[in-house]
Amino acid sequence: MQTKTQIHLGASMYVPTTQDIARLVAVGNGVKFPNLRSVIFCTEDAVRSDELEGAVHNLRKALPKLTAKDTTGPMRFIRVRNPEILGRCLRMKGIEKIHGFVLPKITDRNLLYYLAILSDGDDFTIMPTLETREVFNTKEMGTLRRMITDDERARKRILCLRIGGNDLLNCLKVRRDPRRTIYATPVGDVIRQLAGEFIPHGFGLTAPVCESMERKDVLQEECELDLLQGLFGKTIIHPTQIDLVEQHFKVEATDLEEAEAILKPNAPAVFKMNNRMCEPTTHRAWASDIVTRATVYGVTDGAQSLRAV
């Protein structure tokens, strides 16, 4: 069984568990949207408090009907509402068919409560979400980063960290202009700070949702900017966004050529290719990701796409 990484997430679609059971199963098994690589069943912000029990009931009924994990369908995650809901999910029949959990509004003060509920014997991954006012405080984020670096329970479980763009904008009491990317808002600077805080220490970041479904040009520009910040994977809210997002995860044929040359054991310390300097010492991490992305998403420039895995 191939180990799934952050690069395999692709466009992660949030699906409220208030939707009917048959639809949840169809999405989770890859029947409804065969091109979807990861789904996040949501019991948090997408569910009103008075609908929570119904949402949990639907999830409980849907889980046993999912296929075995990693056989068919997308990677599956549950966005829990709080530690209590996480505990209830872990007791559900069929929970072993889930890859992991998205943890909302994470700080260094509440993450330990979630970790204490998970058993050392399971293989669930977690994706903590950065979406509270603490995110604007670099000292707070440094504390969180040091905690997850030093805490073995956290480090071994974290698939990546998610950035909750709309929650962060809500902290500022603003909503973004649908004609602008999130990088045109104050949250753009926060994303850059988060990239510098977490990525160098081995914790990847996924990009926030683009809530405008009409402005494809804005989504495309935002995906390009996401990648420039070192983010990979993006939250989506509508199936029409899947292919629009993932076309940006394909790699240029020239990038793949350079990446493969950089990764050769006998590669020169520095060399020229495609009118660019290639330096394995400083470009190796980039090259490794490029080769993996090409395997998963294919290549552009009219070259035949590699078979997705």
Secondary structure, 3 states (H helix, E strand, C coil): CCCCCHHHCCEEEEEECCCCHHHHHHHHCCCCCCCCCEEEEECCCCCCHHHHHHHHHHHHHHHHHCCCCCCCCCEEEEECCCHHHHHHHHCCCCHHHCCEEEECCCCCCCHHHHHHHCCCCCCCEEEEEECCHHHHCHHHHHHHHHHHHHCHHHHHHECCEEECHHHHHHHCCCCCCCCCCHHHCHHHHHHHHHHHHHHHHCCCEEECCCCCCCCHHHHHHHHHHHHHCCCCCEEECCCCHHHHHHCCCCECHHHHHHHHHHCCCCCCCCEEECCEEECHHHHHHHHHHHHHHHHHHCECCCCCCCCCC
